[in-house]
Amino acid sequence: MKRFLMTGLLLVFIVLLTACGCQHEWSDANCNEPKRCRICGQRDGDPLAHNYREATCEEPKTCSLCGRTEGEAAGHIWQAATCHAPETCGVCGVTRGEKLAHQWVAATCSRPELCILCKETRGETGPHSWVEADCVNPKYCTACAAIERGPLG
């Protein structure tokens, strides 16, 4: 009986030594630290695992919980500027620089003015460049080879 009483008292003593008697106010765990009591500093559990967002063109891989970064930004994949848009990243759509100016080639009798970069046309077709008929040759256009009238004979 004495032994039983001593064992009981020893257990109560151990419990009292290990318990801090604090009404814990726990702060949330984060990627660097486990849950922690704001009053006595006691820790409970393990830190959380990082929750990484994939790298973007401009930002490295980043933990959404603590902001820690790993690696480098993926970088832009630039598509060449055109007459309609400046250089544009094919991944995120950001642009840089200016769009190109059209490079117009004069209209001919078979097509209007033509941009040699984007193949856009504007205006009307130009006039024919006629060579008058003679005894042997018909009246024809030197630009498009259209024939308007046969030889004079």
C-alpha positions as YAML, in Angstrom:
chain: A
units: angstrom
residues:
- id: 1
  name: MET
  ca: [0.00, 0.00, 0.00]
- id: 2
  name: LYS
  ca: [2.83, 2.32, 0.86]
- id: 3
  name: ARG
  ca: [4.44, 1.47, -2.45]
- id: 4
  name: PHE
  ca: [1.14, 2.20, -4.28]
- id: 5
  name: LEU
  ca: [0.81, 5.57, -2.56]
- id: 6
  name: MET
  ca: [4.44, 6.49, -3.37]
- id: 7
  name: THR
  ca: [3.96, 5.56, -7.01]
- id: 8
  name: GLY
  ca: [0.79, 7.69, -7.18]
- id: 9
  name: LEU
  ca: [2.52, 10.68, -5.60]
- id: 10
  name: LEU
  ca: [5.47, 10.27, -7.96]
- id: 11
  name: LEU
  ca: [3.14, 10.30, -10.98]
- id: 12
  name: VAL
  ca: [1.35, 13.43, -9.70]
- id: 13
  name: PHE
  ca: [4.73, 15.10, -9.13]
- id: 14
  name: ILE
  ca: [5.90, 14.22, -12.68]
- id: 15
  name: VAL
  ca: [2.67, 15.58, -14.18]
- id: 16
  name: LEU
  ca: [3.03, 18.80, -12.21]
- id: 17
  name: LEU
  ca: [6.64, 19.20, -13.35]
- id: 18
  name: THR
  ca: [5.81, 18.68, -17.03]
- id: 19
  name: ALA
  ca: [2.71, 20.89, -17.12]
- id: 20
  name: CYS
  ca: [3.27, 24.61, -17.22]
- id: 21
  name: GLY
  ca: [-0.16, 25.53, -15.83]
- id: 22
  name: CYS
  ca: [-0.65, 28.12, -18.60]
- id: 23
  name: GLN
  ca: [-3.94, 28.84, -20.37]
- id: 24
  name: HIS
  ca: [-2.28, 28.59, -23.80]
- id: 25
  name: GLU
  ca: [-2.97, 31.15, -26.53]
- id: 26
  name: TRP
  ca: [-1.65, 29.45, -29.65]
- id: 27
  name: SER
  ca: [-0.30, 31.30, -32.65]
- id: 28
  name: ASP
  ca: [-0.69, 29.54, -35.98]
- id: 29
  name: ALA
  ca: [2.13, 27.41, -37.29]
- id: 30
  name: ASN
  ca: [3.94, 28.69, -40.37]
- id: 31
  name: CYS
  ca: [6.60, 27.36, -42.72]
- id: 32
  name: ASN
  ca: [9.40, 28.20, -40.29]
- id: 33
  name: GLU
  ca: [7.92, 27.46, -36.84]
- id: 34
  name: PRO
  ca: [5.33, 25.12, -35.29]
- id: 35
  name: LYS
  ca: [2.29, 26.35, -33.38]
- id: 36
  name: ARG
  ca: [3.53, 28.39, -30.36]
- id: 37
  name: CYS
  ca: [1.93, 29.69, -27.15]
- id: 38
  name: ARG
  ca: [2.03, 33.49, -27.06]
- id: 39
  name: ILE
  ca: [2.18, 33.45, -23.23]
- id: 40
  name: CYS
  ca: [4.72, 30.81, -22.26]
- id: 41
  name: GLY
  ca: [6.44, 30.11, -25.61]
- id: 42
  name: GLN
  ca: [5.68, 26.37, -25.57]
- id: 43
  name: ARG
  ca: [5.76, 24.83, -29.03]
- id: 44
  name: ASP
  ca: [3.40, 22.20, -30.36]
- id: 45
  name: GLY
  ca: [3.75, 20.13, -33.52]
- id: 46
  name: ASP
  ca: [5.92, 20.79, -36.56]
- id: 47
  name: PRO
  ca: [6.32, 23.72, -38.98]
- id: 48
  name: LEU
  ca: [4.06, 23.62, -42.04]
- id: 49
  name: ALA
  ca: [5.40, 22.57, -45.42]
- id: 50
  name: HIS
  ca: [6.03, 25.34, -47.96]
- id: 51
  name: ASN
  ca: [3.21, 25.84, -50.47]
- id: 52
  name: TYR
  ca: [5.00, 26.95, -53.64]
- id: 53
  name: ARG
  ca: [3.39, 28.71, -56.61]
- id: 54
  name: GLU
  ca: [5.16, 27.92, -59.86]
- id: 55
  name: ALA
  ca: [7.59, 30.48, -61.27]
- id: 56
  name: THR
  ca: [6.17, 33.01, -63.71]
- id: 57
  name: CYS
  ca: [7.91, 35.01, -66.41]
- id: 58
  name: GLU
  ca: [8.88, 37.67, -63.85]
- id: 59
  name: GLU
  ca: [8.77, 35.93, -60.42]
- id: 60
  name: PRO
  ca: [10.66, 32.86, -59.12]
- id: 61
  name: LYS
  ca: [8.88, 29.92, -57.48]
- id: 62
  name: THR
  ca: [7.34, 31.50, -54.31]
- id: 63
  name: CYS
  ca: [5.78, 30.07, -51.12]
- id: 64
  name: SER
  ca: [2.28, 31.50, -50.74]
- id: 65
  name: LEU
  ca: [2.51, 31.15, -46.94]
- id: 66
  name: CYS
  ca: [5.84, 32.78, -46.07]
- id: 67
  name: GLY
  ca: [7.05, 34.41, -49.30]
- id: 68
  name: ARG
  ca: [10.24, 32.32, -49.56]
- id: 69
  name: THR
  ca: [11.54, 32.02, -53.12]
- id: 70
  name: GLU
  ca: [13.45, 29.31, -54.93]
- id: 71
  name: GLY
  ca: [15.24, 29.46, -58.24]
- id: 72
  name: GLU
  ca: [14.72, 32.21, -60.77]
- id: 73
  name: ALA
  ca: [11.91, 33.66, -62.82]
- id: 74
  name: ALA
  ca: [11.11, 31.61, -65.92]
- id: 75
  name: GLY
  ca: [11.70, 34.58, -68.26]
- id: 76
  name: HIS
  ca: [9.60, 35.85, -71.14]
- id: 77
  name: ILE
  ca: [9.33, 34.07, -74.48]
- id: 78
  name: TRP
  ca: [9.21, 37.00, -76.90]
- id: 79
  name: GLN
  ca: [7.33, 36.94, -80.18]
- id: 80
  name: ALA
  ca: [8.58, 39.43, -82.75]
- id: 81
  name: ALA
  ca: [6.87, 42.78, -83.20]
- id: 82
  name: THR
  ca: [4.52, 43.14, -86.15]
- id: 83
  name: CYS
  ca: [2.73, 46.03, -87.80]
- id: 84
  name: HIS
  ca: [-0.20, 45.34, -85.46]
- id: 85
  name: ALA
  ca: [1.52, 44.64, -82.09]
- id: 86
  name: PRO
  ca: [4.82, 45.30, -80.31]
- id: 87
  name: GLU
  ca: [7.03, 42.42, -79.14]
- id: 88
  name: THR
  ca: [4.77, 40.24, -77.00]
- id: 89
  name: CYS
  ca: [5.50, 37.46, -74.48]
- id: 90
  name: GLY
  ca: [3.76, 34.31, -75.70]
- id: 91
  name: VAL
  ca: [3.31, 33.11, -72.09]
- id: 92
  name: CYS
  ca: [1.98, 36.09, -70.12]
- id: 93
  name: GLY
  ca: [1.07, 38.58, -72.86]
- id: 94
  name: VAL
  ca: [3.21, 41.49, -71.59]
- id: 95
  name: THR
  ca: [4.54, 43.74, -74.36]
- id: 96
  name: ARG
  ca: [7.66, 45.83, -74.87]
- id: 97
  name: GLY
  ca: [8.69, 48.39, -77.43]
- id: 98
  name: GLU
  ca: [6.54, 49.64, -80.24]
- id: 99
  name: LYS
  ca: [4.74, 47.95, -83.08]
- id: 100
  name: LEU
  ca: [6.43, 48.20, -86.47]
- id: 101
  name: ALA
  ca: [5.46, 50.76, -89.07]
- id: 102
  name: HIS
  ca: [3.88, 49.40, -92.26]
- id: 103
  name: GLN
  ca: [6.27, 49.25, -95.22]
- id: 104
  name: TRP
  ca: [4.03, 50.06, -98.18]
- id: 105
  name: VAL
  ca: [4.82, 49.08, -101.74]
- id: 106
  name: ALA
  ca: [3.06, 51.14, -104.39]
- id: 107
  name: ALA
  ca: [-0.17, 49.87, -105.89]
- id: 108
  name: THR
  ca: [-0.08, 48.10, -109.22]
- id: 109
  name: CYS
  ca: [-2.80, 47.57, -111.74]
- id: 110
  name: SER
  ca: [-3.55, 44.16, -110.20]
- id: 111
  name: ARG
  ca: [-3.42, 45.02, -106.46]
- id: 112
  name: PRO
  ca: [-3.68, 48.00, -104.09]
- id: 113
  name: GLU
  ca: [-0.78, 49.26, -101.96]
- id: 114
  name: LEU
  ca: [0.77, 46.31, -100.06]
- id: 115
  name: CYS
  ca: [2.63, 46.18, -96.73]
- id: 116
  name: ILE
  ca: [5.55, 43.82, -97.29]
- id: 117
  name: LEU
  ca: [5.67, 42.94, -93.56]
- id: 118
  name: CYS
  ca: [2.07, 41.98, -92.81]
- id: 119
  name: LYS
  ca: [0.59, 41.69, -96.34]
- id: 120
  name: GLU
  ca: [-2.17, 44.17, -95.49]
- id: 121
  name: THR
  ca: [-3.48, 46.17, -98.45]
- id: 122
  name: ARG
  ca: [-5.01, 49.62, -98.66]
- id: 123
  name: GLY
  ca: [-6.58, 51.81, -101.28]
- id: 124
  name: GLU
  ca: [-7.42, 50.91, -104.84]
- id: 125
  name: THR
  ca: [-5.47, 49.23, -107.60]
- id: 126
  name: GLY
  ca: [-3.28, 51.52, -109.67]
- id: 127
  name: PRO
  ca: [-3.64, 52.34, -113.37]
- id: 128
  name: HIS
  ca: [-2.37, 50.02, -116.10]
- id: 129
  name: SER
  ca: [0.92, 50.83, -117.80]
- id: 130
  name: TRP
  ca: [-0.28, 50.48, -121.39]
- id: 131
  name: VAL
  ca: [1.94, 50.03, -124.41]
- id: 132
  name: GLU
  ca: [-0.03, 50.99, -127.50]
- id: 133
  name: ALA
  ca: [-0.70, 48.40, -130.16]
- id: 134
  name: ASP
  ca: [1.32, 48.39, -133.33]
- id: 135
  name: CYS
  ca: [1.06, 46.38, -136.52]
- id: 136
  name: VAL
  ca: [2.39, 43.22, -134.83]
- id: 137
  name: ASN
  ca: [1.77, 43.61, -131.07]
- id: 138
  name: PRO
  ca: [-1.51, 44.14, -129.20]
- id: 139
  name: LYS
  ca: [-2.11, 46.93, -126.69]
- id: 140
  name: TYR
  ca: [-0.90, 45.42, -123.38]
- id: 141
  name: CYS
  ca: [-0.03, 46.38, -119.80]
- id: 142
  name: THR
  ca: [3.64, 46.04, -118.93]
- id: 143
  name: ALA
  ca: [2.79, 45.43, -115.23]
- id: 144
  name: CYS
  ca: [0.16, 42.70, -115.47]
- id: 145
  name: ALA
  ca: [0.29, 41.62, -119.14]
- id: 146
  name: ALA
  ca: [-3.40, 42.40, -119.64]
- id: 147
  name: ILE
  ca: [-4.33, 42.79, -123.33]
- id: 148
  name: GLU
  ca: [-6.87, 45.42, -124.27]
- id: 149
  name: ARG
  ca: [-6.86, 45.18, -128.07]
- id: 150
  name: GLY
  ca: [-5.16, 43.08, -130.71]
- id: 151
  name: PRO
  ca: [-2.45, 44.22, -133.13]
- id: 152
  name: LEU
  ca: [-3.38, 46.90, -135.68]
- id: 153
  name: GLY
  ca: [-2.41, 44.67, -138.57]
...
